[in-house]
């Protein structure tokens, strides 16, 4: 765990998400170094001159001679890979990287090799994956006789299939305990990304088939202002996830006890559960769990990040065709497309 010899943290990018990380870092480290080319961001936070150190560029930080024990990367998506490689050369082993982890297939392949060769520990910041959410959903399913989850359907307005869809994809991969077997997609881009018009903002549909009838469908429309929400289709009921609040309705036990034909369906109208899916009893959320894990010697973050990025890249590649999921080595061997910059952030 964190101790006297673990005291320097580096935060690259102090936007809205970066400020969330700053809170966790300031609670855990004696020194927090911040890199952001826009020094106006410092006006938005209270700076403790003895704890925080500001740098305009990675080059300036490297020249300082500081070696961070943890690096949090929350700059623009296409810059994640360059920042990770640059800081890892200093000897830093622990990284928390905002989603998406990378925006090119080749970069993901290189990071996989760095994890192995340099013993890096990398967590992509997808808090639902590391929260209590999976345990709660499994407990609800068993305790309330809801049966197996057969499908997840996410719908919403202008949320971007890549930027926000990745949270749902990472969570469902973790719930399933495996990668999807097939991927299908149909999507288009709108130049409305609030970060920059050069970054994609995708509407359309991603479909992921996990086998045994279990699926994930994500559908967003850039013409709609609806927030995203997820419908969870249990065998004996359904749940709706709106924000972090899960509401579950169940088919009555009376109807479930009937010796009905397999084609007979019932309305699930008994409210059996409603609470925050991702907060533990002690108030811990997924982000806190990520920090606890990476500052200990236990827990793996890279495998889920890798599997999620492979599935996302295949959805981006499949474009209106049904594609069998490839592993990272096979995906990396798909010719020049591995160097394509998807500009997702």
VENMOPE-V153605 format. One record per backbone hydrogen bond with DSSP energy under -0.5 kcal/mol. CO is the residue of the C=O (numbers start at 0). NH is the residue of the N-H. E is the energy in kcal/mol with one decimal. If there is no record, write none. Layout:
BEGIN
co->CO nh->NH e->E
co->CO nh->NH e->E
END
This chain:
BEGIN
co->2 nh->5 e->-1.6
co->4 nh->6 e->-0.7
co->6 nh->8 e->-0.6
co->6 nh->30 e->-2.8
co->7 nh->68 e->-3.0
co->7 nh->69 e->-1.0
co->8 nh->32 e->-3.2
co->9 nh->11 e->-0.5
co->9 nh->71 e->-3.3
co->10 nh->12 e->-0.7
co->10 nh->34 e->-2.7
co->11 nh->73 e->-3.2
co->14 nh->18 e->-2.1
co->15 nh->19 e->-0.9
co->16 nh->20 e->-1.8
co->17 nh->21 e->-2.2
co->18 nh->22 e->-1.3
co->19 nh->23 e->-1.2
co->20 nh->24 e->-2.6
co->21 nh->25 e->-2.7
co->22 nh->26 e->-1.1
co->23 nh->27 e->-0.6
co->24 nh->27 e->-1.1
co->24 nh->28 e->-2.0
co->30 nh->8 e->-2.3
co->31 nh->52 e->-2.2
co->32 nh->10 e->-3.1
co->33 nh->35 e->-0.5
co->33 nh->54 e->-2.7
co->34 nh->12 e->-2.7
co->36 nh->38 e->-0.9
co->37 nh->40 e->-1.7
co->38 nh->41 e->-1.1
co->39 nh->42 e->-1.5
co->40 nh->43 e->-1.5
co->41 nh->44 e->-1.2
co->44 nh->46 e->-0.7
co->45 nh->47 e->-0.5
co->46 nh->48 e->-0.8
co->47 nh->50 e->-2.0
co->47 nh->51 e->-2.9
co->50 nh->31 e->-3.0
co->52 nh->33 e->-3.2
co->54 nh->35 e->-1.8
co->56 nh->60 e->-1.8
co->57 nh->61 e->-2.8
co->58 nh->62 e->-2.0
co->59 nh->63 e->-0.7
co->60 nh->63 e->-1.2
co->60 nh->65 e->-0.6
co->61 nh->64 e->-1.3
co->65 nh->67 e->-0.5
co->69 nh->9 e->-2.5
co->70 nh->72 e->-0.5
co->70 nh->95 e->-2.2
co->71 nh->11 e->-3.0
co->71 nh->73 e->-0.7
co->72 nh->97 e->-2.8
co->75 nh->78 e->-2.1
co->75 nh->79 e->-0.5
co->76 nh->79 e->-1.7
co->78 nh->82 e->-2.2
co->79 nh->83 e->-2.5
co->80 nh->84 e->-2.5
co->81 nh->85 e->-2.4
co->82 nh->86 e->-2.4
co->83 nh->87 e->-2.2
co->84 nh->88 e->-1.3
co->86 nh->89 e->-1.5
co->86 nh->91 e->-1.1
co->87 nh->90 e->-1.5
co->92 nh->120 e->-3.4
co->93 nh->70 e->-2.1
co->94 nh->122 e->-2.5
co->95 nh->72 e->-2.8
co->96 nh->124 e->-3.0
co->102 nh->341 e->-2.3
co->103 nh->107 e->-1.4
co->104 nh->108 e->-1.9
co->105 nh->109 e->-2.2
co->106 nh->110 e->-2.4
co->107 nh->111 e->-2.2
co->108 nh->112 e->-1.7
co->109 nh->113 e->-2.1
co->110 nh->114 e->-2.6
co->111 nh->115 e->-1.5
co->112 nh->116 e->-3.0
co->113 nh->117 e->-2.7
co->113 nh->119 e->-0.6
co->119 nh->121 e->-0.5
co->120 nh->94 e->-2.6
co->122 nh->96 e->-2.8
co->123 nh->125 e->-2.3
co->124 nh->98 e->-0.5
co->125 nh->128 e->-1.4
co->125 nh->129 e->-0.7
co->126 nh->129 e->-0.7
co->126 nh->130 e->-0.7
co->127 nh->130 e->-0.7
co->131 nh->135 e->-2.5
co->132 nh->136 e->-2.6
co->133 nh->137 e->-2.4
co->134 nh->138 e->-2.3
co->135 nh->139 e->-2.8
co->136 nh->140 e->-2.3
co->137 nh->141 e->-2.0
co->138 nh->142 e->-3.1
co->139 nh->143 e->-2.1
co->140 nh->145 e->-2.0
co->140 nh->146 e->-1.1
co->141 nh->144 e->-0.9
co->145 nh->235 e->-2.9
co->147 nh->149 e->-0.6
co->147 nh->234 e->-1.1
co->149 nh->214 e->-1.3
co->150 nh->232 e->-3.0
co->151 nh->216 e->-2.4
co->152 nh->230 e->-3.4
co->153 nh->218 e->-2.9
co->154 nh->228 e->-2.2
co->155 nh->220 e->-1.6
co->156 nh->158 e->-2.0
co->158 nh->163 e->-0.5
co->159 nh->163 e->-1.9
co->159 nh->164 e->-1.7
co->161 nh->165 e->-1.1
co->163 nh->166 e->-1.2
co->163 nh->167 e->-0.8
co->164 nh->168 e->-2.3
co->165 nh->169 e->-2.6
co->166 nh->170 e->-1.9
co->167 nh->171 e->-2.6
co->168 nh->172 e->-2.4
co->169 nh->173 e->-1.9
co->170 nh->174 e->-2.4
co->171 nh->175 e->-3.0
co->172 nh->176 e->-1.7
co->172 nh->177 e->-1.0
co->180 nh->324 e->-2.5
co->181 nh->208 e->-2.8
co->182 nh->322 e->-2.9
co->183 nh->206 e->-3.0
co->184 nh->319 e->-4.4
co->185 nh->204 e->-3.0
co->187 nh->202 e->-2.5
co->189 nh->191 e->-2.1
co->195 nh->198 e->-1.6
co->198 nh->192 e->-0.5
co->200 nh->189 e->-1.7
co->201 nh->160 e->-1.6
co->202 nh->187 e->-2.3
co->203 nh->219 e->-1.9
co->204 nh->185 e->-2.2
co->205 nh->217 e->-2.8
co->206 nh->183 e->-2.5
co->207 nh->209 e->-0.6
co->207 nh->215 e->-2.3
co->208 nh->180 e->-3.5
co->208 nh->181 e->-1.6
co->210 nh->213 e->-2.0
co->213 nh->209 e->-2.8
co->214 nh->151 e->-2.3
co->215 nh->207 e->-3.1
co->216 nh->153 e->-3.5
co->217 nh->205 e->-2.4
co->218 nh->155 e->-1.4
co->219 nh->203 e->-2.7
co->220 nh->223 e->-1.4
co->223 nh->157 e->-2.0
co->225 nh->156 e->-3.1
co->227 nh->242 e->-0.6
co->228 nh->154 e->-2.3
co->229 nh->231 e->-0.5
co->229 nh->240 e->-3.2
co->230 nh->152 e->-2.6
co->230 nh->232 e->-0.6
co->231 nh->233 e->-1.0
co->231 nh->238 e->-2.3
co->232 nh->149 e->-3.1
co->232 nh->150 e->-1.0
co->233 nh->236 e->-0.5
co->235 nh->250 e->-2.5
co->236 nh->233 e->-1.5
co->237 nh->248 e->-3.0
co->238 nh->231 e->-3.4
co->239 nh->241 e->-0.7
co->239 nh->246 e->-2.2
co->240 nh->229 e->-2.2
co->240 nh->242 e->-0.6
co->241 nh->244 e->-1.9
co->243 nh->245 e->-0.6
co->243 nh->276 e->-2.8
co->244 nh->241 e->-2.3
co->244 nh->246 e->-0.5
co->245 nh->274 e->-1.7
co->246 nh->239 e->-2.5
co->247 nh->271 e->-2.6
co->247 nh->272 e->-1.2
co->248 nh->237 e->-2.3
co->249 nh->268 e->-0.7
co->249 nh->269 e->-1.8
co->251 nh->255 e->-2.3
co->252 nh->256 e->-1.8
co->254 nh->257 e->-0.9
co->257 nh->259 e->-1.9
co->260 nh->263 e->-2.1
co->266 nh->268 e->-1.0
co->268 nh->270 e->-0.7
co->269 nh->249 e->-2.4
co->269 nh->271 e->-0.5
co->272 nh->247 e->-2.7
co->274 nh->245 e->-2.6
co->277 nh->131 e->-0.6
co->279 nh->282 e->-2.0
co->283 nh->279 e->-2.7
co->284 nh->288 e->-1.9
co->285 nh->289 e->-2.1
co->286 nh->290 e->-2.1
co->287 nh->291 e->-2.5
co->288 nh->292 e->-2.6
co->289 nh->293 e->-2.7
co->290 nh->294 e->-1.6
co->292 nh->295 e->-1.3
co->300 nh->304 e->-1.5
co->301 nh->305 e->-3.3
co->302 nh->306 e->-2.7
co->303 nh->307 e->-2.6
co->304 nh->308 e->-2.4
co->305 nh->309 e->-2.6
co->306 nh->310 e->-2.1
co->307 nh->311 e->-2.4
co->308 nh->312 e->-3.0
co->309 nh->313 e->-2.2
co->310 nh->314 e->-2.0
co->311 nh->315 e->-2.2
co->312 nh->316 e->-2.2
co->313 nh->317 e->-2.7
co->314 nh->318 e->-1.0
co->317 nh->320 e->-0.8
co->322 nh->182 e->-2.7
co->326 nh->330 e->-2.8
co->327 nh->331 e->-2.6
co->328 nh->332 e->-0.7
co->329 nh->332 e->-0.5
co->330 nh->333 e->-1.4
co->332 nh->334 e->-0.6
co->333 nh->336 e->-0.9
co->334 nh->337 e->-1.6
co->335 nh->338 e->-2.1
co->336 nh->339 e->-1.4
co->337 nh->105 e->-2.7
co->339 nh->341 e->-0.8
co->342 nh->199 e->-2.9
END
